[in-house]
Amino acid sequence: MSRKASDNVEYTLRSLSNLMGEKRRRQQAEGAAGSAAAAAGERSLIAAESCSSLNSAASGAELERAARRQFQQDETPGFVYVVSVFSALGGFLFGYDTGVVSGALLLLKRELNLDALWQELLVSSTVGAAALSALAGGVLNGLCGRRPCILLASGLFTAGAGVLAAARDKETLLGGRVVVGLGIGVASMTVPVYIAEVAPPHLRGRLVTINTLFITGGQFFASVVDGLFSYLAKDGWRYMLGLSAVPAVIQFFGFLFLPESPRWLIQKGQTQRARRILSQMRGNQAIDEEYDSIKNNIEEEEKEVGAAGPVICRMLTYPPTRRALIVGCGLQMFQQLSGINTVMYYSATILQMSGVQDDRLAIWLAALTAFINFIFTLVGVWLVERMGRRKLTLGSLTGTAVALIILASGFLLSAQVSPRVTLNPPDPSHQNSTCTKYSYCNGCMLDPDCGLCYKLNKSSVVESSCIPVDKDSTMKAAWGRCSNETVFKKEDLFWAYNFCPTPYSWTALLGLILYLIFFAPGMGPMPWTVNSEIYPLWARSTGNACSSGVNWVFNVLVSLTFLHTAEYLTYYGAFFLYAGFAGLGLVFIYGCLPETKGKKLEEIESLFENRLCTCGMSDSDEGRYIEYIRVKGSNYHLSDNDASDVE
Ligand SMILES: O[C@H]1[C@H](O)[C@@H](O)[C@H](O)[C@@H](O)[C@H]1O
């Protein structure tokens, strides 16, 4: 047996023996009878240690397995799950309100005669407001606590939904969207922090990742609601936008009865309340060690960093928090730069390119896209405590980059065999349209004012013309052969808006599906999860406010520039660009992201003590095969070669 392995077994046995001794002492002290099975397991473990079979790897492994089984019986109290799910409703609302607007706009633009500027305003005002309120949320969180911020966010969601459902004009709609955006920003930075602070270390990653599961769940639910209400031409949008009031009200009333984060309370000196809540969260198990460690940590931090000056300045001048901030903001930036929201937003176009002609079908297939994003986030929830944050993020981003290359290649191949425009019918209104200047479908497709009207001979495009699109419906041309839907379909004519019919479209579809499969379990949730754990308590709200702000700012930047990027670089150029960003992100994450799995929040700061680009190397799990397992209010080291056992 190698020296490392034997050290490992020795360490394991020592830890187990300490653990069991500690546990027995507690049971005796509490006068608890303890289950017969537990006692038997413990006796056999201690006996095994006294037999001193330290050199035997086999008995070490058996011992370890027995101990693991024992630990698994120490269940996490259900209250932590209840609290996490109620908080994650904030994630659901974030996903719902950002996702629902595309479907609502289809109906709104007809009913309220919205031009392109107003449509863009209604979408980006929410994201812009979210960026601002995420930043402001940092101050609020520090001053008032997590609970009031979650209550504020659910209040804003409810008020916004009410205003939107009752709106009579576009100005009121804009007001409602801003209010909802303010709610999204506060929720997006507070909920992960709150969950991370109440969760036991061995479940923290999983519980915070559930918040992102709720985000993608909200996006999926929104796309289904969009699909259903798209059949209700009059006032359908009121239901789409107003429905979010239901989870918002549930969250508001739920949180009236749920507690403040014990860590925040300790920081504010409300120690009695903090103790009571911590003990409630741990199912009345002994909490002394956890409580002391939080308290000592706060005191040490105050000594080390001082308490004077704005938190952001203290964060920037203290190397470990400065490094953590760079890692947190970098992760959020690369999440958005790898193009998730353009892939989601343009999924209908990508699907249409693959031959889906019907608009309604495209809406439902876009719901399918959102569903894939949701289901694979669930895979992330399952993987996060098994693989750890670092491996999961690296694996996810590698797959995302490859998928982006496939997606871009699909567009590239399609552009290369782009059908020629063969007919140039004169414009009956004699207006000068740009559409006549294109001699290939590719140019025609990239111009938002034009579409291709064509026939199919077997599978090749014939008799094609590039014609202005109808201002009211992208499903038909403004004039000519393709201007009357029922007539042109009877005559075997086709209308392609925003896509070109080519035999390589399936490559883009394959890229899209692979993209979601790889992005959703890692790059989707990990930036939120990692940010909720890498800052010390004094810097946590500010750190999360900054990184969430970065997420929202890059969200706006990428979504707003996509069409222009596509116009200058074409679609394949845009997706190759995102693949390049994903490649840069990989280098950054490989060098800088340490593993935080299983560590107590108070231990994580030490991972950033070394120079920034060596943080990624301080992956204790890889080097020492050690995992931290929380049992009854304390953390114990356990040798780990089979992390999947530990749940
Ligand atoms: O983590 C989330 C999630 O992956 C969403 O699908 C995406 O729309 C958000 O921008 C992102 O922050």
The ligand as an SDF file (V2000), in Angstrom:
LIG
                    3D

 12 12  0  0  0  0  0  0  0  0999 V2000
  -28.2520   30.0480  -14.2830 O   0  0  0  0  0  0  0  0  0  0  0  0
  -29.2580   30.6040  -15.0490 C   0  0  0  0  0  0  0  0  0  0  0  0
  -29.9040   29.5770  -15.9430 C   0  0  0  0  0  0  0  0  0  0  0  0
  -28.9630   28.7710  -16.5400 O   0  0  0  0  0  0  0  0  0  0  0  0
  -30.8330   30.1640  -16.9560 C   0  0  0  0  0  0  0  0  0  0  0  0
  -31.2600   29.2010  -17.8760 O   0  0  0  0  0  0  0  0  0  0  0  0
  -30.3270   31.4020  -17.6660 C   0  0  0  0  0  0  0  0  0  0  0  0
  -31.3430   31.9600  -18.4350 O   0  0  0  0  0  0  0  0  0  0  0  0
  -29.7950   32.4300  -16.7000 C   0  0  0  0  0  0  0  0  0  0  0  0
  -29.2850   33.5520  -17.3500 O   0  0  0  0  0  0  0  0  0  0  0  0
  -28.7480   31.8040  -15.8120 C   0  0  0  0  0  0  0  0  0  0  0  0
  -28.2290   32.7670  -14.9330 O   0  0  0  0  0  0  0  0  0  0  0  0
  1  2  1  0
  2  3  1  0
  2 11  1  0
  3  4  1  0
  3  5  1  0
  5  6  1  0
  5  7  1  0
  7  8  1  0
  7  9  1  0
  9 10  1  0
  9 11  1  0
 11 12  1  0
M  END
$$$$
